[in-house]
């Protein structure tokens, strides 16, 4: 009896992040569609979650960017395609995508890419390096913003380009599933009693995520609101700089820098307002829809993907990116709103996510792309 076709996803590693989460979600959809799900990466803690779904993981040194390493990975992937009867390869990151493209050409497997980021082009040859993400038989853009970028930079024809927004799993981001005492305990740990507003910025501690913008906004925000920065990375100089900036503006006692937060849904629910303050355009901005799914009011920077998920004044609010004064004014305005009015906007945000930006919708749209190419 012939085995069903296999779909192979390739990415550098399975450590943490939106690309990794999406890979596991699509592996689940591949399995549920009666296909075989295989993922090749250098490995990481999320491998166990992947394998618990019944998907197979193949460890390869796919983090490498060296030409020789890419060439060797291409040979290994081509062997894997032949051995496993892989009908389609889905590449999610640039260096592994070059190996996957070569493997697809050698074996005749279909080739799909997901263009996940607004990759910079600051060095000679960078556009060529990035272009592999636009060479798929189908190119998935994670937002209309990215689709426009792909058209402009790489001239991808409309018959190859598909827009599929990222999604939120309502099973993981459900406000009704979080016990109130857990939320109260987290707020207490932050030093935020019920009458102290909490402004949460979830995101990796890196300059372009805009933590400094929020700290400066706090200095212009009257009252005792607390800013909580939740995200990994940023050890050393950048984190120390944020601490120094908070002291410089006299708000050190109103800023908490937490690092990585495992129970993000609980942290979102513990916030009164969730802020997205990125100063560079986000390809999509997954934390925005996660906050909306948890029924939290969102203020987002007015650029990139959040323009497609935050309707200003309806499902959240948008402010000029990098403008601390504008962010402070928006925070003050939203905090001063009657609770019922603020809750109505938050409720509209959640309803929008459940209607348009769920994991299930992303999975089904991705499977539809696969079906265009599978035999």
C-alpha positions as CSV (number, residue, x, y, z in Angstrom):
1,X,0.0,0.0,0.0
2,X,1.5,3.3,-1.1
3,X,2.2,5.9,1.6
4,X,0.5,9.3,1.3
5,X,2.6,12.2,0.0
6,X,4.9,13.9,2.4
7,X,5.4,17.7,2.9
8,X,8.8,18.8,4.2
9,X,9.1,22.1,6.0
10,X,12.7,23.5,6.4
11,X,13.9,26.2,8.9
12,X,17.1,26.9,10.8
13,X,16.0,25.5,14.3
14,X,13.0,24.8,16.5
15,X,13.9,26.9,19.5
16,X,11.2,29.6,19.9
17,X,9.5,32.3,17.8
18,X,6.7,32.9,15.4
19,X,8.2,31.1,12.4
20,X,8.8,28.0,14.6
21,X,5.2,28.2,16.1
22,X,3.8,28.4,12.5
23,X,5.9,25.4,11.4
24,X,4.3,23.3,14.2
25,X,0.8,24.5,13.4
26,X,1.2,23.7,9.7
27,X,2.7,20.3,10.6
28,X,-0.5,19.6,12.6
29,X,-2.6,20.7,9.5
30,X,-0.6,18.4,7.2
31,X,-1.2,15.5,9.5
32,X,-4.9,16.2,9.8
33,X,-5.2,16.4,6.0
34,X,-3.9,12.8,5.7
35,X,-0.5,13.7,4.5
36,X,2.9,13.0,6.1
37,X,4.5,15.9,8.0
38,X,8.3,16.1,8.0
39,X,10.4,19.0,9.4
40,X,14.1,19.5,8.9
41,X,16.0,21.8,11.2
42,X,19.0,21.9,13.5
43,X,16.7,21.0,16.4
44,X,15.7,22.6,19.7
45,X,13.2,22.4,22.5
46,X,10.2,22.5,20.2
47,X,11.1,19.2,18.6
48,X,9.3,17.3,21.3
49,X,6.1,19.3,20.6
50,X,6.4,18.6,16.9
51,X,7.0,14.9,17.4
52,X,4.0,14.7,19.8
53,X,1.8,15.6,16.8
54,X,3.1,12.6,14.9
55,X,5.4,14.6,12.6
56,X,8.9,13.5,11.9
57,X,11.9,15.7,12.7
58,X,15.2,15.3,10.7
59,X,18.2,17.0,12.3
60,X,20.4,18.9,9.8
61,X,22.8,21.8,10.3
62,X,20.4,24.3,8.6
63,X,21.5,27.3,10.6
64,X,24.6,27.6,8.4
65,X,24.9,30.4,5.9
66,X,28.2,29.2,4.4
67,X,28.0,28.3,0.7
68,X,29.6,24.9,1.3
69,X,27.2,24.2,4.2
70,X,24.2,25.2,2.0
71,X,25.4,22.9,-0.8
72,X,25.8,20.0,1.6
73,X,22.4,20.6,3.1
74,X,20.9,20.6,-0.4
75,X,22.3,17.2,-1.0
76,X,21.0,15.9,2.3
77,X,17.6,17.4,1.6
78,X,17.5,15.9,-1.9
79,X,18.3,12.4,-0.4
80,X,15.5,12.9,2.2
81,X,13.0,13.9,-0.6
82,X,13.8,10.7,-2.5
83,X,13.8,8.4,0.5
84,X,10.5,9.8,1.9
85,X,8.6,10.5,-1.2
86,X,8.4,14.2,-0.5
87,X,6.1,15.9,-2.9
88,X,6.5,19.5,-1.7
89,X,9.1,21.4,0.2
90,X,8.1,24.5,2.2
91,X,11.0,26.8,3.1
92,X,10.6,29.4,5.9
93,X,14.0,31.0,6.2
94,X,16.6,32.2,3.7
95,X,19.7,30.0,4.2
96,X,17.7,26.8,4.4
97,X,15.6,28.0,1.5
98,X,18.6,28.0,-0.8
99,X,19.3,24.4,0.1
100,X,15.6,23.6,-0.3
101,X,15.5,25.3,-3.7
102,X,18.4,23.2,-5.0
103,X,16.9,20.0,-3.6
104,X,13.6,20.8,-5.2
105,X,15.2,21.4,-8.6
106,X,17.2,18.1,-8.3
107,X,14.2,16.0,-7.4
108,X,11.2,17.7,-9.1
109,X,9.5,18.4,-5.7
110,X,7.2,21.4,-5.6
111,X,8.7,24.4,-3.8
112,X,6.8,26.8,-1.6
113,X,8.3,29.7,0.4
114,X,6.8,31.9,3.2
115,X,8.2,35.5,3.1
116,X,8.1,36.2,6.8
117,X,10.0,39.4,7.1
118,X,10.8,42.8,5.6
119,X,14.4,41.6,5.1
120,X,17.0,44.5,5.0
121,X,19.1,45.1,2.0
122,X,21.9,47.1,3.6
123,X,24.8,45.1,2.1
124,X,25.8,44.4,-1.5
125,X,24.2,41.2,-2.7
126,X,21.6,41.1,0.0
127,X,18.7,41.4,-2.4
128,X,20.0,38.4,-4.3
129,X,20.3,36.5,-1.0
130,X,16.8,37.5,0.0
131,X,15.4,36.6,-3.4
132,X,15.3,32.9,-2.7
133,X,12.2,33.6,-0.6
134,X,10.5,34.9,-3.8
135,X,11.5,31.9,-6.0
136,X,8.8,29.5,-4.8
137,X,6.3,27.9,-7.2
138,X,4.0,29.7,-4.7
139,X,5.2,32.5,-2.5
140,X,3.2,33.1,0.7
141,X,3.3,36.6,2.1
142,X,2.3,37.0,5.7
143,X,0.5,40.3,5.1
144,X,-0.5,42.6,2.3
145,X,2.4,44.9,3.4
146,X,4.8,42.0,2.6
147,X,3.0,41.2,-0.6
148,X,3.6,44.7,-1.8
149,X,7.2,44.5,-0.8
150,X,7.7,41.2,-2.7
151,X,6.1,42.7,-5.8
152,X,8.3,45.8,-5.7
153,X,11.6,44.1,-4.9
154,X,11.3,40.8,-6.8
155,X,8.6,41.2,-9.4
156,X,6.7,38.2,-8.3
157,X,3.8,37.5,-10.6
158,X,0.3,37.5,-9.1
159,X,-0.3,33.9,-10.1
160,X,2.5,32.8,-7.7
161,X,1.8,35.1,-4.8
162,X,-0.6,34.4,-2.0
163,X,-1.4,36.4,1.2
164,X,-2.0,34.3,4.3
165,X,-2.1,36.2,7.6
166,X,-0.6,34.6,10.7
167,X,-3.1,33.2,13.1
168,X,-3.9,32.8,16.8
169,X,-5.0,29.5,18.3
170,X,-8.1,30.2,20.4
171,X,-7.2,27.2,22.5
172,X,-4.0,28.9,23.6
173,X,-5.3,32.4,23.8
174,X,-8.7,32.2,25.5
175,X,-9.4,34.7,28.3
176,X,-12.1,32.4,29.8
177,X,-9.5,29.7,30.3
178,X,-7.2,31.7,32.6
179,X,-8.2,31.5,36.3
180,X,-8.7,35.0,37.8
181,X,-6.5,34.2,40.8
182,X,-3.6,33.5,38.4
183,X,-4.0,36.9,36.8
184,X,-4.2,38.5,40.3
185,X,-1.1,36.7,41.4
186,X,0.8,37.9,38.4
187,X,-0.3,41.5,38.9
188,X,0.7,41.3,42.5
189,X,4.2,40.0,41.5
190,X,4.5,43.1,39.2
191,X,3.5,45.4,42.1
192,X,0.2,46.3,40.4
193,X,-2.9,46.3,42.7
194,X,-6.3,46.5,41.0
195,X,-6.2,50.3,40.9
196,X,-2.8,50.6,39.2
197,X,-3.0,50.5,35.4
198,X,-0.6,48.1,33.7
199,X,0.8,48.8,30.2
200,X,2.4,45.7,28.7
201,X,4.8,45.6,25.8
202,X,5.4,42.0,24.7
203,X,8.3,41.5,22.4
204,X,11.9,40.6,22.2
205,X,14.2,43.1,23.9
206,X,15.8,44.6,20.8
207,X,16.0,48.3,19.7
208,X,13.5,48.2,16.9
209,X,10.7,46.8,19.1
210,X,10.4,50.2,20.7
211,X,10.9,49.6,24.4
212,X,12.7,52.9,24.7
213,X,9.7,54.7,23.1
214,X,7.4,53.3,25.8
215,X,9.8,54.3,28.6
216,X,9.9,57.9,27.3
217,X,6.1,57.9,26.9
218,X,5.8,56.8,30.6
219,X,7.6,60.0,31.6
220,X,5.0,62.0,29.9
221,X,2.0,60.0,31.2
222,X,0.5,61.3,34.4
223,X,-0.5,59.0,37.2
224,X,1.0,55.8,38.5
225,X,0.6,53.5,35.5
226,X,3.2,50.7,35.3
227,X,5.0,49.7,32.1
228,X,5.9,46.0,31.9
229,X,8.4,44.9,29.2
230,X,8.0,41.2,28.5
231,X,10.4,39.5,26.1
232,X,13.6,37.5,25.9
233,X,17.0,38.6,24.6
234,X,18.4,42.0,25.2
235,X,21.0,40.9,27.7
236,X,23.9,43.2,28.4
237,X,24.2,46.6,26.8
238,X,20.6,47.1,25.5
239,X,18.9,46.0,28.7
240,X,21.3,48.2,30.8
241,X,20.5,51.1,28.5
242,X,16.7,50.7,29.1
243,X,17.3,50.7,32.8
244,X,19.4,53.8,32.5
245,X,16.8,55.5,30.3
246,X,14.1,54.8,32.9
247,X,16.3,56.3,35.6
248,X,17.1,59.3,33.5
249,X,13.4,60.0,33.0
250,X,12.5,59.4,36.6
251,X,10.3,56.4,35.9
252,X,12.5,53.5,37.1
253,X,9.9,52.7,39.8
254,X,7.2,52.5,37.0
255,X,9.0,50.1,34.6
256,X,9.5,46.4,35.0
257,X,11.8,44.4,32.6
258,X,10.8,40.8,32.9
259,X,12.6,38.9,30.2
260,X,10.9,35.9,28.5
261,X,7.4,35.2,29.8
262,X,6.2,31.6,29.4
263,X,2.5,32.2,30.1
264,X,2.0,35.0,27.7
265,X,-1.8,34.6,27.6
266,X,-1.9,35.2,31.4
267,X,0.4,38.2,31.1
268,X,-1.7,39.8,28.4
269,X,-4.8,39.3,30.4
270,X,-3.1,40.9,33.4
271,X,-2.5,44.1,31.4
272,X,-5.0,47.0,31.1
273,X,-3.5,48.0,27.7
274,X,-1.1,46.2,25.4
275,X,1.3,48.3,23.4
276,X,3.1,47.5,20.1
277,X,5.7,50.2,19.6
278,X,8.0,48.9,16.9
279,X,10.0,51.5,15.0
280,X,10.6,49.3,12.0
281,X,7.7,47.8,10.0
282,X,6.6,44.5,11.3
283,X,5.9,41.9,8.6
284,X,2.7,41.0,10.5
285,X,2.9,41.5,14.3
286,X,1.6,38.4,15.9
287,X,1.6,39.7,19.4
288,X,-1.0,42.3,18.4
289,X,-3.6,39.6,17.4
290,X,-2.6,37.6,20.5
291,X,-3.5,40.5,22.7
292,X,-6.7,41.1,20.8
293,X,-7.6,37.5,21.2
294,X,-7.2,37.8,24.9
295,X,-9.7,40.8,24.9
296,X,-7.1,43.4,25.7
297,X,-7.2,47.0,24.3
298,X,-4.2,47.4,21.9
299,X,-2.3,50.5,20.8
300,X,0.0,49.8,17.9
301,X,2.5,51.6,15.8
302,X,1.0,52.8,12.5
303,X,3.2,50.9,10.1
304,X,3.6,47.4,8.6
305,X,1.3,44.5,9.4
306,X,-0.6,46.0,12.3
307,X,-2.3,48.4,9.8
308,X,-4.2,45.2,8.7
309,X,-5.2,44.0,12.1
310,X,-5.9,47.2,14.1
311,X,-8.7,49.4,12.8
312,X,-8.1,52.7,14.5
313,X,-10.7,53.5,17.0
314,X,-12.7,50.3,16.3
315,X,-10.5,47.2,17.2
316,X,-7.7,49.2,18.8
317,X,-5.7,52.4,18.1
318,X,-2.7,53.3,16.0
319,X,-0.1,55.9,16.7
320,X,2.9,57.4,14.8
321,X,5.9,55.0,15.2
322,X,8.8,56.2,17.3
323,X,6.8,59.2,18.7
324,X,6.8,58.9,22.5
325,X,4.6,62.0,22.9
326,X,1.9,60.5,20.6
327,X,2.1,57.2,22.5
328,X,1.8,59.0,25.8
329,X,-1.3,60.9,24.6
330,X,-2.9,57.8,23.3
331,X,-2.3,55.9,26.6
332,X,-3.7,58.8,28.6
333,X,-6.8,59.0,26.3
334,X,-7.5,55.2,26.5
335,X,-6.9,55.1,30.3
336,X,-9.3,58.0,30.7
337,X,-12.1,56.2,28.8
338,X,-15.1,54.8,30.6
339,X,-14.4,51.2,31.3
340,X,-17.4,50.1,29.2
341,X,-16.1,52.0,26.1
342,X,-12.6,50.6,26.4
343,X,-14.0,47.1,26.8
344,X,-16.2,47.5,23.7
345,X,-13.1,48.2,21.6
346,X,-11.3,45.3,23.1
347,X,-14.3,43.1,22.4
348,X,-14.3,44.2,18.8
349,X,-10.6,43.3,18.5
350,X,-11.3,39.8,19.8
351,X,-14.2,39.3,17.5
352,X,-12.1,40.5,14.5
353,X,-9.3,38.0,15.4
354,X,-11.8,35.1,15.7
355,X,-13.3,36.0,12.4
356,X,-10.2,36.6,10.4
357,X,-7.0,35.6,12.1
358,X,-7.2,32.2,13.6
359,X,-4.7,29.4,13.4
360,X,-7.4,27.2,11.7
361,X,-7.9,29.8,9.0
362,X,-4.1,30.0,8.4
363,X,-3.8,26.2,8.3
364,X,-6.7,25.8,5.7
365,X,-5.3,28.6,3.5
366,X,-1.8,27.0,3.5
367,X,-3.2,23.6,2.7
368,X,-5.1,25.2,-0.2
369,X,-1.8,26.5,-1.5
370,X,-0.3,23.0,-1.2
371,X,-3.2,21.4,-3.1
372,X,-2.5,23.7,-6.0
373,X,0.9,21.9,-6.4
374,X,0.4,18.4,-5.0
375,X,-0.2,15.6,-7.6
